[in-house]
Amino acid sequence: MTDTAARPAPTPASQGAANQAGAHINRDAFAEAQDFLPLNGIDHVEFWVGNARQASAYYRALWGFTPVAFAGLETGIRDRASYVMRRNDITFVFTAPLTPDGEIAEHVREHGDGVKDIAFAVDDVVASFRETTSRGARPAIEPVELDGGEDGVLRRSAVFTYGETRHSFVDRRDYHGAFAPGYRRVRNPARAAQGLSLLEVDHCVGNVALGEMNRFVDFYRDVFGFSQLIHYDDKVIHTGYSALMSKVMTNGNGRVKFPINEPASGKKRSQIQEYLDWYRSPGCQHIALRTEDIVGTVRQLRENGVEFLGLPHEYYATLGDRVGDVGVPMETLEELGIEADRDEEGYLLQIFTRPVQDRPTFFFEVIERHGSRGFGVGNFKALFEAIEREQAKRGNL
Ligand code: FE2
């Protein structure tokens, strides 16, 4: 991950874009990260929602996820229904409460639909729990061995991060069942949407309260052993109206990347503050899914009914000067609403959906990387202005 020698030399345009945006990539970030908490990547992301059956249908029919496992009344689970959906290396779990009492119902009442758990695959759930809680993480689930009978044993523990969001540690090396004990495999799943390249979770962004960004940067450094991958100069990204600050944390093998945002004061309410107001606490703002065919995938997602943010023609009028050749005609990028950015390591193409639930909170990004390990900081201003146009329509600006 740290070998940058094979990447193309930067062009003047790329250096200009990087300097203008004030983003600096810390090439030593992966080496600096501590190894007391080896993470094998993101095992799954669990959403707590009001209606998991319908949420799973949305991800199947629009996003191409295949139902792989289910837990609920039919499997002897009395308080919740969970649907496990998979596409390539992306596993999402949608869980809804079956009763008005308990933590899931309470969570949905307070936050609406949202990300509850960004779970890591690990080799040792006991050590992961011990190393993080001894460094200050708040315990969520003590280490447990879930007995799956002839399917084997699944080990798990969890700690809290920002807000009510959790990080589970999952060791499934001795488990061979559908997803976890209590789940059954889905036989003959309904057909998922076709023609989409969605490969893995690229990054997960957390929104935290004003003044809290550095606390969570320290949290991921001290408790999880992460290091800071990207630092945005003077940390403030602003439009005419609003502003935010952002830092990106990564683990030692670079498989996990967590940008952390906090609102900054502007003339009007920042999109981060809108999220905090409606989620009613810090939480996961967006998850980026990596693609190797953003043009074909976005075309298909739009056809399936996924709604994306729109950017004005002016953005595309100057884009070619800023990013150079990105392998896709500017007219195609504009037609589909795809953004481009370039830094000293390469370029990326990205697009952002509208919020995927009724509250203006969580959304998705689709990203195609060509050398760049950045996050599209050159697009932040245009992107935020697009978000602000939508905030104004919602009466939240
Ligand atoms: Fe992102």
Boltz pocket constraint, residues with backbone or C-beta under 6 A from the ligand:
constraints:
  - pocket:
      binder: B
      contacts: [[A, 203], [A, 205], [A, 286], [A, 288], [A, 365], [A, 375]]
      max_distance: 6.0
